Amino acid sequence: MNVSQMQPISNKELDYISDCISNEDLLVKQCAAAAVVCHNPTISQALSEHIRTHEQHLTKLTDALLQHQHLAPTQAH
């Protein structure tokens, strides 16, 4: 989508993205914790791959927010 065609993110969308970021962060932490106690190299490798996948999801979500940052209202103090 062209930057000039972007619409501001609604509060509902922001809440959804925030929940997704929290969920992805939790999944990264859970996979990392499981990898530490895992003694099976195959499972440990799979957990490491899942960590990378969830980190990529976090990056995509953050990038989406950054792309819309210029559309966000500013607060005057």
TAHU-V962093 format. One record per run of one state. SS is the DSSP state (H for helix, E for strand, - for the rest). FROM is the first residue (numbers start at 1). LEN is the number of residues. Records with the same first field share a line. If there is no record, write none. Layout:
BEGIN
SS=FROM-LEN ; FROM-LEN
END
This chain:
BEGIN
-=1-2 ; 6-5 ; 38-3 ; 72-6
H=3-3 ; 11-27 ; 41-31
END
